[in-house]
């Protein structure tokens, strides 16, 4: 009963956030829900005094649903009010030429034709920003100039409100407004002229980690040619700056883009590697060191939703081992998802990577036991059955979302993942050694660089070959949200009929 209440509460909180995100209800709606909650509480008390029964337990669950739903609505309302304040503060400058002064507060995102900078405003047209609410602007600067986290910059250009746009790849409208709003950004300056006033003023932990990351990527670029070096940066620290649009499209069409953008699979490998490295310290000390390493890695990569989710689940695993408690992976996933939404509720509907990461992990947890028991004809050598089962489970889980957002799914994803995933872990290790040894002593990294290049070249060759095959994707352009809901309802019914139980078994692995 207790576990059911936990899941029901988290789902209700999530639904409250989704409801408020879509309908933006006012306080009248919240008051109505509070009255309803109070009435249910009275019914619970009356029912309990008569006799605890099934009705009593049902009312308890219903009370939890309504109460936590209200909390979800209120949490989203607070986020929306802060967003509205940010919007109003800069409204008087909208669609006009401005001179702003600010500090770069995220790692610069270098693209093919521009570099995207998330700038926290210090002043606009000489007027200091005095509001308690931090204001951020997306600045599209030159791709030919280097910028760093912590740089104080002066930016000139037209301040425009962020707008949605039609994606060239899918032909669908991309919710760019919501995607940036979750990071506190509602305005953009395109084709900005940017002058660095103070270089890398941040001496904090993130600034230090980003500088280490920059040196690491520089060593990789010096020792491994393109595009293999770009892939090396992608699979180890989530950097995809030099992959190019064409190669990224090939990875997307073959269903292996997740390895480039640092998925939960990559993070799990890092977590296992860190746990093994620090095991020499023994017991709890080794786990604490591994936990610190996971946190530092998440910060170094920029802390995207996928990395945060996977890192948090890795930390819960280490915590369970430390306190000698069994680790229930499904419960951990829901708790981590709840914590992420509590911190930033706008993530729920605006961050596609969060949605795909959560659903893919949920699909693997629920579907893997079923598929492993059905795919007995696949050999267990090289963990092939596990790889195929995990790939099929995650592909089924994410397909409705991919059809909704992208309008297509890959038909070669299972083949591509089966061929590539066994190489990824070895490639990550060799690339990591190339970068670290290269930072310590250049020439010593050469043998590892050759090995890394060979493995990365094999991965790219597999992707390129599969991407040339005819009919590698299935496209359904009119796959709307109703079809998504019906698809997940059908998947849920199948899971219920098979009644998988292994995912409820506590496990002690990441």
ChimeraX attribute file (.defattr): number of C-alpha atoms within 10 A of each C-alpha:
attribute: neighborCount
match mode: 1-to-1
recipient: residues
	/A:1	7
	/A:2	7
	/A:3	9
	/A:4	9
	/A:5	15
	/A:6	15
	/A:7	15
	/A:8	17
	/A:9	22
	/A:10	22
	/A:11	18
	/A:12	22
	/A:13	27
	/A:14	23
	/A:15	19
	/A:16	23
	/A:17	28
	/A:18	20
	/A:19	16
	/A:20	19
	/A:21	20
	/A:22	9
	/A:23	8
	/A:24	15
	/A:25	14
	/A:26	12
	/A:27	12
	/A:28	9
	/A:29	12
	/A:30	16
	/A:31	12
	/A:32	12
	/A:33	16
	/A:34	15
	/A:35	11
	/A:36	14
	/A:37	20
	/A:38	15
	/A:39	12
	/A:40	19
	/A:41	18
	/A:42	11
	/A:43	17
	/A:44	20
	/A:45	13
	/A:46	13
	/A:47	16
	/A:48	14
	/A:49	10
	/A:50	9
	/A:51	10
	/A:52	12
	/A:53	11
	/A:54	9
	/A:55	14
	/A:56	19
	/A:57	15
	/A:58	12
	/A:59	18
	/A:60	17
	/A:61	17
	/A:62	19
	/A:63	21
	/A:64	22
	/A:65	21
	/A:66	21
	/A:67	22
	/A:68	22
	/A:69	25
	/A:70	25
	/A:71	18
	/A:72	25
	/A:73	27
	/A:74	20
	/A:75	21
	/A:76	25
	/A:77	20
	/A:78	12
	/A:79	17
	/A:80	18
	/A:81	11
	/A:82	14
	/A:83	19
	/A:84	12
	/A:85	15
	/A:86	20
	/A:87	18
	/A:88	11
	/A:89	13
	/A:90	18
	/A:91	14
	/A:92	9
	/A:93	15
	/A:94	16
	/A:95	14
	/A:96	10
	/A:97	14
	/A:98	17
	/A:99	17
	/A:100	23
	/A:101	25
	/A:102	24
	/A:103	26
	/A:104	25
	/A:105	20
	/A:106	18
	/A:107	19
	/A:108	17
	/A:109	17
	/A:110	22
	/A:111	17
	/A:112	13
	/A:113	11
	/A:114	18
	/A:115	19
	/A:116	22
	/A:117	25
	/A:118	24
	/A:119	27
	/A:120	22
	/A:121	21
	/A:122	20
	/A:123	16
	/A:124	17
	/A:125	12
	/A:126	11
	/A:127	11
	/A:128	12
	/A:129	16
	/A:130	9
	/A:131	10
	/A:132	6
	/A:133	13
	/A:134	14
	/A:135	23
	/A:136	25
	/A:137	26
	/A:138	22
	/A:139	25
	/A:140	24
	/A:141	24
	/A:142	20
	/A:143	15
	/A:144	11
	/A:145	10
	/A:146	11
	/A:147	25
	/A:148	23
	/A:149	24
	/A:150	22
	/A:151	20
	/A:152	25
	/A:153	23
	/A:154	21
	/A:155	22
	/A:156	20
	/A:157	20
	/A:158	19
	/A:159	24
	/A:160	20
	/A:161	17
	/A:162	18
	/A:163	14
	/A:164	12
	/A:165	13
	/A:166	12
	/A:167	12
	/A:168	9
	/A:169	9
	/A:170	15
	/A:171	13
	/A:172	16
	/A:173	12
	/A:174	17
	/A:175	18
	/A:176	15
	/A:177	17
	/A:178	20
	/A:179	19
	/A:180	21
	/A:181	18
	/A:182	19
	/A:183	15
	/A:184	23
	/A:185	23
	/A:186	25
	/A:187	26
	/A:188	25
	/A:189	24
	/A:190	18
	/A:191	14
	/A:192	18
	/A:193	16
	/A:194	20
	/A:195	15
	/A:196	17
	/A:197	14
	/A:198	12
	/A:199	14
	/A:200	17
	/A:201	15
	/A:202	17
	/A:203	11
	/A:204	9
	/A:205	12
	/A:206	20
	/A:207	21
	/A:208	14
	/A:209	18
	/A:210	19
	/A:211	16
	/A:212	14
	/A:213	19
	/A:214	13
	/A:215	16
	/A:216	20
	/A:217	23
	/A:218	16
	/A:219	21
	/A:220	27
	/A:221	19
	/A:222	14
	/A:223	23
	/A:224	23
	/A:225	12
	/A:226	16
	/A:227	17
	/A:228	23
	/A:229	26
	/A:230	23
	/A:231	28
	/A:232	30
	/A:233	28
	/A:234	24
	/A:235	26
	/A:236	26
	/A:237	24
	/A:238	24
	/A:239	22
	/A:240	21
	/A:241	16
	/A:242	20
	/A:243	21
	/A:244	13
	/A:245	11
	/A:246	9
	/A:247	18
	/A:248	16
	/A:249	15
	/A:250	19
	/A:251	22
	/A:252	18
	/A:253	23
	/A:254	27
	/A:255	24
	/A:256	21
	/A:257	18
	/A:258	19
	/A:259	22
	/A:260	23
	/A:261	22
	/A:262	22
	/A:263	21
	/A:264	24
	/A:265	19
	/A:266	24
	/A:267	26
	/A:268	19
	/A:269	18
	/A:270	22
	/A:271	25
	/A:272	15
	/A:273	15
	/A:274	19
	/A:275	21
	/A:276	13
	/A:277	13
	/A:278	18
	/A:279	16
	/A:280	10
	/A:281	12
	/A:282	9
	/A:283	12
	/A:284	15
	/A:285	14
	/A:286	20
	/A:287	23
	/A:288	18
	/A:289	17
	/A:290	25
	/A:291	24
	/A:292	14
	/A:293	17
	/A:294	26
	/A:295	18
	/A:296	15
	/A:297	22
	/A:298	22
	/A:299	18
	/A:300	21
	/A:301	20
	/A:302	18
	/A:303	15
	/A:304	17
	/A:305	23
	/A:306	24
	/A:307	28
	/A:308	24
	/A:309	24
	/A:310	26
	/A:311	25
	/A:312	23
	/A:313	24
	/A:314	26
	/A:315	20
	/A:316	21
	/A:317	23
	/A:318	25
	/A:319	18
	/A:320	17
	/A:321	17
	/A:322	15
	/A:323	9
	/A:324	10
	/A:325	14
	/A:326	15
	/A:327	22
	/A:328	17
	/A:329	23
	/A:330	17
	/A:331	16
	/A:332	16
	/A:333	20
	/A:334	18
	/A:335	18
	/A:336	19
	/A:337	22
	/A:338	18
	/A:339	15
	/A:340	19
	/A:341	20
	/A:342	18
	/A:343	11
	/A:344	15
	/A:345	25
	/A:346	25
	/A:347	22
	/A:348	20
	/A:349	17
	/A:350	19
	/A:351	17
	/A:352	18
	/A:353	18
	/A:354	21
	/A:355	18
	/A:356	19
	/A:357	21
	/A:358	22
	/A:359	19
	/A:360	21
	/A:361	23
	/A:362	21
	/A:363	22
	/A:364	22
	/A:365	21
	/A:366	22
	/A:367	25
	/A:368	24
	/A:369	18
	/A:370	20
	/A:371	18
	/A:372	18
	/A:373	11
	/A:374	11
	/A:375	13
	/A:376	10
	/A:377	8
	/A:378	14
	/A:379	11
	/A:380	12
	/A:381	8
	/A:382	9
	/A:383	11
	/A:384	16
	/A:385	20
	/A:386	20
	/A:387	20
	/A:388	22
	/A:389	24
	/A:390	24
	/A:391	23
	/A:392	20
	/A:393	24
	/A:394	24
	/A:395	22
	/A:396	18
	/A:397	24
	/A:398	21
	/A:399	22
	/A:400	23
	/A:401	25
	/A:402	18
	/A:403	22
	/A:404	20
	/A:405	20
	/A:406	20
	/A:407	22
	/A:408	21
	/A:409	24
	/A:410	21
	/A:411	16
	/A:412	20
	/A:413	23
	/A:414	21
	/A:415	15
	/A:416	21
	/A:417	22
	/A:418	20
	/A:419	18
	/A:420	20
	/A:421	20
	/A:422	14
	/A:423	15
	/A:424	21
	/A:425	19
	/A:426	15
	/A:427	22
	/A:428	23
	/A:429	16
	/A:430	21
	/A:431	29
	/A:432	22
	/A:433	17
	/A:434	27
	/A:435	27
	/A:436	17
	/A:437	18
	/A:438	23
	/A:439	19
	/A:440	10
	/A:441	10
	/A:442	15
	/A:443	11
	/A:444	14
	/A:445	22
	/A:446	15
	/A:447	12
	/A:448	21
	/A:449	25
	/A:450	16
	/A:451	17
	/A:452	27
	/A:453	23
	/A:454	14
	/A:455	22
	/A:456	26
	/A:457	17
	/A:458	16
	/A:459	20
	/A:460	18
	/A:461	12
	/A:462	17
	/A:463	24
	/A:464	15
	/A:465	11
	/A:466	19
	/A:467	23
	/A:468	12
	/A:469	11
	/A:470	7
	/A:471	11
	/A:472	18
	/A:473	18
	/A:474	13
	/A:475	15
	/A:476	13
	/A:477	15
	/A:478	11
	/A:479	18
	/A:480	15
	/A:481	14
	/A:482	9
	/A:483	15
	/A:484	17
	/A:485	13
	/A:486	12
	/A:487	17
	/A:488	17
	/A:489	12
	/A:490	12
	/A:491	16
	/A:492	12
	/A:493	12
	/A:494	12
	/A:495	15
	/A:496	10
	/A:497	9
	/A:498	10
	/A:499	11
	/A:500	15
	/A:501	10
	/A:502	14
	/A:503	19
	/A:504	14
	/A:505	12
	/A:506	14
	/A:507	15
	/A:508	15
	/A:509	13
	/A:510	17
